[in-house]
Amino acid sequence: MRTVLVALNSKYIHSSLAPWYLKAACGDGCGEIIVLEYTINDDIENVLGEIYSLKPDVAAFSCYIWNIGKALRLSENLKKVLPSVKIVLGGPEVSFDAEKIMEENQFIDYIITGEGEAAFKSLLTALKDLKDEPEKSLLSSIGSLVYRFDGNIFSNNPCELIKDLDQIPSPYTGEMLASTSDKVVYFESSRGCPFSCSYCLSSTIDGVRHFSLDRVKSELFKLIKAGVKLVKFVDRTFNCNKARAKEIFKFVIEHGENTAFHFEAAADLFDDEMIEMLSQAPSGRIQFEIGIQSTNMQTLAAVNRKSNLDRVFDNVRKLRQHGNIHLHLDLIAGLPYEDFCSFKTSFDAVYSLKPHNLQLGFLKMLKGSKIRREAYKYSYNYRSYPPYEVLGN
């Protein structure tokens, strides 16, 4: 059995972590697995032709707000030219209304919702072991799977989250590193977030799970030695566990060589010891993306964002004064209770911190987010198609 895992990244410089995790999780027992990475700017007919030429038995697509349109078009056309291929979708853009998506797109055979490593391996094992369609009893035993059977759509209960993340095989194989030699490589030392910001999908999963520090250091060392230029951590609040954060900061400062490291961090969780440690980092070694989002306290309370703004601003100034850390600060326009005048206040305050980058994003009413479910509270109007940007409130 041959499976292709297809990633449609937003830019050439980006890579995708999900298909490599899935391939590693499946091991050698699920047949041949090929990872194909493209961008949404690649010609869709060329992408279709390359996938078709491989004659896959299974084609799986990771779906996000930036690629869902192309993923659906590719899947539909692939099914037309390869009617026997099984189409599998996964990712946040199909995890919260999977049955509806399958009803509207008859060419989709399976959707895996949420964390996918265990479910995807189980599905491929079922498809590989049976020449005909798997029995319903077998499909019904696969957690997080949405599937068709006898013309009906069934949705299984979610898989239990993997508690010991070290059980997941490393995605950073020689094959993966060779394919991302000139790209940003994404990295996670944890999954989940301790906070519950209503606009963020991380709030849909309770708690934070960590990979062991030994594994984190081992994988980072492998990336450094492979000559990766930029490692971008996808941990939602990297420094929520201060002791772990300090250990990893210390490691990349001492061993980072020519690799830069990008972290998403909460500025009010930095302490003096951490800031002193960071002041010793070689210039350009560490980048921080810090989401301030708004300085309107009523707004922050409405979106469940807990933040000590005085401490945020004080710590950002301390980081900025050393001149060795690249600072990227975020604001979101369109949050509850933030009108134009209030937003100008937020913008001026953040701009005064003199970040290297100030990113202004418009609120996205993401599927699965609390703010989307509560859109009626603030009379939100937003685009009905990805990326679901707010139009007014």
C-alpha positions in Angstrom: 0.0 0.0 0.0 1.3 3.4 -0.9 0.3 6.6 1.0 1.1 10.1 0.2 1.0 12.8 2.9 0.5 16.2 1.3 1.4 19.5 2.9 0.4 22.8 1.2 2.4 25.4 3.0 1.7 29.2 2.8 5.2 30.1 1.6 8.2 28.3 0.1 10.4 29.2 3.2 7.9 27.3 5.4 7.9 23.6 6.1 5.3 21.4 7.6 5.7 19.3 10.8 2.5 17.4 10.7 3.2 14.9 7.8 6.6 14.0 9.2 5.1 13.3 12.6 2.5 11.1 11.0 5.0 9.2 8.9 7.3 8.6 11.9 4.3 7.4 14.0 3.3 4.9 11.4 6.7 3.3 11.3 7.4 0.4 8.8 4.2 -1.5 9.3 1.8 0.7 7.2 3.3 0.3 3.8 5.2 2.9 1.8 4.6 6.5 3.0 5.7 9.5 0.9 5.7 13.1 2.2 5.1 15.7 -0.5 5.4 19.4 0.4 4.2 22.2 -1.8 3.0 25.8 -1.4 -0.4 27.3 -2.0 1.3 29.3 -4.8 2.3 26.2 -6.8 0.3 25.4 -9.9 -2.5 23.1 -8.8 -2.5 21.1 -12.0 1.2 20.3 -11.6 0.6 19.3 -8.0 -2.3 17.0 -9.1 -0.1 15.5 -11.8 2.7 14.7 -9.4 0.4 13.0 -6.9 -1.4 11.1 -9.7 1.9 9.9 -11.1 2.6 8.1 -7.8 -0.7 6.2 -8.0 -1.3 6.3 -4.2 -3.8 4.0 -2.5 -4.3 6.7 0.2 -3.8 10.5 -0.1 -3.9 12.5 3.1 -4.0 16.3 3.4 -3.2 18.5 6.4 -5.9 21.3 6.4 -5.5 24.8 7.7 -7.1 28.2 7.0 -4.5 29.0 4.4 -4.9 25.9 2.3 -8.3 24.3 2.8 -9.6 25.6 -0.6 -6.7 24.0 -2.5 -6.8 20.9 -0.4 -10.4 20.3 -1.3 -9.9 21.0 -5.0 -6.9 18.7 -5.1 -8.8 15.9 -3.3 -11.8 16.2 -5.5 -9.9 16.1 -8.7 -7.6 13.3 -7.5 -10.7 11.2 -6.7 -11.9 11.8 -10.3 -8.7 10.5 -11.9 -8.0 7.8 -9.3 -11.4 6.6 -8.1 -10.0 3.9 -5.9 -7.8 6.3 -3.8 -8.9 6.9 -0.2 -9.0 10.6 0.7 -8.1 11.4 4.3 -8.2 14.9 5.7 -6.9 16.1 9.1 -5.9 19.4 10.8 -7.7 22.2 12.6 -9.8 23.3 9.6 -11.7 20.0 9.4 -11.7 19.0 13.1 -14.6 21.0 14.4 -17.3 20.3 11.7 -16.1 17.1 10.1 -19.5 15.6 9.5 -20.7 18.7 7.7 -17.5 18.8 5.6 -18.0 15.2 4.6 -21.7 15.8 3.7 -20.7 18.7 1.4 -17.8 16.9 -0.2 -18.7 13.3 -1.2 -15.1 12.6 -2.4 -13.7 12.6 1.2 -13.5 9.1 2.7 -12.1 9.8 6.2 -11.5 12.7 8.4 -9.3 12.5 11.5 -10.0 15.1 14.1 -7.6 16.5 16.7 -4.3 14.9 17.5 -3.6 12.5 14.7 -0.7 10.2 15.3 -2.5 7.2 16.9 -5.6 7.5 14.8 -3.8 7.8 11.5 -1.6 4.7 12.2 -4.7 2.7 13.1 -6.5 3.8 10.0 -3.6 2.9 7.7 -3.2 -0.5 9.5 -6.9 -1.2 8.8 -6.7 -0.2 5.2 -3.5 -2.2 4.6 -4.7 -5.4 6.2 -8.0 -5.6 4.3 -8.3 -5.7 0.5 -12.0 -4.7 0.7 -13.6 -1.9 2.7 -12.8 -2.3 6.4 -15.7 -3.6 8.5 -17.7 -1.0 10.4 -16.7 -2.7 13.7 -13.0 -2.1 12.9 -13.6 1.5 11.8 -15.7 2.3 14.9 -12.8 1.3 17.1 -10.5 4.0 15.7 -10.8 7.1 18.0 -11.2 10.5 16.4 -12.2 9.0 13.1 -15.1 10.3 11.0 -16.0 7.9 8.1 -18.6 6.7 5.6 -20.2 3.3 5.7 -23.2 2.1 3.7 -23.9 5.7 2.6 -24.0 7.1 6.1 -21.5 9.2 8.0 -20.3 8.1 11.4 -18.2 10.0 14.0 -16.2 8.2 16.7 -15.3 9.5 20.1 -12.0 11.4 20.3 -8.8 9.5 21.0 -7.3 10.0 24.4 -4.5 12.5 24.2 -1.0 11.0 24.3 0.1 11.7 27.8 3.8 10.7 27.4 4.8 12.7 24.3 8.2 10.9 24.2 6.2 7.8 22.9 5.8 9.7 19.6 8.7 8.9 17.3 10.8 11.8 16.3 9.9 13.4 13.0 13.4 14.8 12.5 14.7 12.0 10.3 17.5 12.4 7.7 14.9 12.4 5.0 12.9 15.2 6.7 16.1 17.3 7.3 17.2 16.9 3.7 13.8 18.2 2.5 13.9 21.3 4.7 17.6 22.3 4.3 16.7 25.8 3.1 13.5 26.3 5.1 12.3 27.2 8.5 12.0 24.1 10.7 9.2 24.0 13.2 9.7 22.5 16.6 7.5 21.7 19.6 8.8 21.1 23.1 5.2 20.9 24.4 1.6 20.7 23.4 -1.2 22.7 24.8 -1.4 26.0 26.6 -2.1 26.9 30.3 -4.3 29.9 29.2 -7.7 30.0 27.6 -7.8 33.0 25.2 -11.1 32.8 23.5 -9.8 33.5 20.0 -7.1 30.8 20.1 -7.5 27.1 19.2 -5.1 26.1 21.9 -7.8 26.8 24.4 -9.8 23.9 23.1 -7.4 21.4 24.7 -6.9 21.3 28.5 -3.5 21.4 30.1 0.1 21.3 28.8 2.1 18.2 28.0 5.8 18.3 27.6 8.4 16.3 25.7 11.3 15.4 28.1 14.2 17.8 28.3 16.5 15.0 27.2 14.5 14.5 24.0 14.2 18.3 23.3 18.0 18.8 23.7 18.8 15.8 21.6 16.5 16.9 18.7 17.7 20.5 18.9 21.3 19.3 18.7 20.5 17.3 15.6 18.9 20.4 14.0 21.9 22.5 14.9 24.4 20.0 13.5 22.3 19.7 10.3 22.8 23.4 9.7 19.2 24.6 10.1 19.1 28.3 9.9 16.0 29.0 11.9 14.1 26.7 14.4 10.7 28.1 15.1 9.1 26.7 18.3 5.4 26.3 18.0 4.8 26.0 21.8 1.9 28.4 22.4 3.4 29.9 25.6 7.0 28.7 25.6 8.0 30.1 29.0 4.9 29.0 31.0 7.2 26.6 32.8 10.1 28.8 33.8 12.5 26.1 34.9 12.1 24.3 31.6 12.3 27.5 29.6 15.6 28.5 31.3 17.1 25.0 30.7 16.3 25.3 27.0 17.4 28.9 26.7 20.7 27.9 28.3 21.1 25.0 25.9 20.6 27.1 22.7 22.8 29.9 24.0 25.6 27.5 24.6 25.2 25.2 21.7 23.3 27.1 19.0 26.2 27.7 16.7 24.8 29.3 13.5 21.1 28.5 14.2 18.6 31.1 15.3 15.6 30.1 17.6 12.2 31.7 17.5 9.9 31.5 20.6 6.3 32.6 21.3 6.5 33.9 24.9 4.4 35.7 27.5 6.5 38.7 28.5 5.0 38.9 32.0 6.3 35.5 32.8 10.0 36.5 32.4 11.8 36.9 35.7 15.1 38.7 36.4 17.1 35.5 36.3 15.7 34.7 32.8 16.3 38.2 31.5 19.9 38.1 32.7 20.4 34.8 31.1 19.0 36.0 27.8 21.3 39.1 27.9 24.2 36.7 27.4 22.8 35.2 24.2 24.8 36.0 21.0 23.1 38.7 18.9 20.5 37.2 16.7 20.5 33.8 18.4 17.1 34.3 20.0 13.8 35.8 18.6 10.7 36.4 20.6 7.2 36.8 19.4 5.1 38.4 22.2 1.4 38.7 21.9 0.2 41.8 23.6 -3.0 42.0 21.5 -4.5 45.0 23.3 -3.9 47.3 26.2 -7.7 47.7 26.9 -8.3 45.8 30.1 -12.0 45.3 29.4 -11.0 43.8 26.1 -8.5 41.4 27.6 -11.0 40.3 30.2 -13.6 39.6 27.5 -11.3 37.2 25.7 -10.1 35.5 28.9 -6.5 36.8 28.4 -4.7 37.1 31.7 -1.9 39.5 31.4 0.0 41.9 33.7 0.5 44.7 31.3 2.9 46.7 33.5 5.1 43.7 33.8 4.8 43.0 30.1 6.0 46.5 29.2 8.7 46.5 31.8 10.2 43.2 30.6 10.0 44.1 26.9 12.0 47.3 27.7 14.6 45.2 29.6 14.9 42.8 26.7 15.1 45.6 24.2 17.8 47.5 26.0 20.4 44.7 25.6 20.1 44.9 21.8 20.8 41.2 21.2 17.2 39.8 21.1 14.9 40.2 18.1 11.5 41.3 19.4 8.3 40.8 17.4 5.1 42.2 19.1 1.6 41.3 18.1 -1.7 43.3 18.2 -5.2 42.1 17.2 -7.7 44.5 15.7 -11.4 43.7 16.2 -11.5 42.3 19.7 -14.5 43.0 21.9 -14.9 46.5 23.4 -12.0 47.8 21.3 -13.2 50.7 19.1 -10.9 52.7 16.8 -9.8 55.2 19.5 -9.1 52.3 21.9 -7.1 50.5 19.3 -5.0 53.7 18.6 -4.1 53.7 22.3 -3.0 50.1 22.1 -1.0 50.7 19.0 0.8 53.8 20.3 1.7 52.0 23.5 3.1 49.0 21.8 4.9 51.1 19.1 6.6 53.1 21.8 8.4 49.9 22.9 10.4 50.0 19.6 10.0 46.4 18.6 11.9 45.2 15.6 8.6 44.0 14.1 5.0 45.1 15.1 2.5 42.7 13.6 -1.1 43.9 13.3 -3.5 41.0 12.7 -7.3 41.3 12.3 -9.3 39.0 14.5 -10.0 35.6 12.9 -13.1 33.8 14.1 -11.6 30.4 13.9 -13.6 27.2 13.8 -13.7 25.7 17.3 -12.8 28.9 19.1 -14.9 30.3 22.0 -15.2 33.7 20.4 -16.8 32.2 17.3 -19.3 30.4 19.4 -20.1 33.6 21.2 -20.1 35.9 18.2 -23.7 36.9 18.9 -22.6 38.5 22.2 -20.7 41.2 20.3 -22.8 41.3 17.1 -19.8 40.1 15.1 -19.9 40.0 11.4 -17.1 38.0 9.8 -16.2 36.4 6.5 -17.9 33.0 6.1 -14.8 31.6 4.4 -11.2 31.2 5.5 -9.5 33.0 7.2 -12.8 34.1 8.8 -11.6 37.7 9.4 -13.9 40.0 11.3 -15.8 42.6 9.4 -17.3 44.5 12.3 -18.8 44.2 15.8 
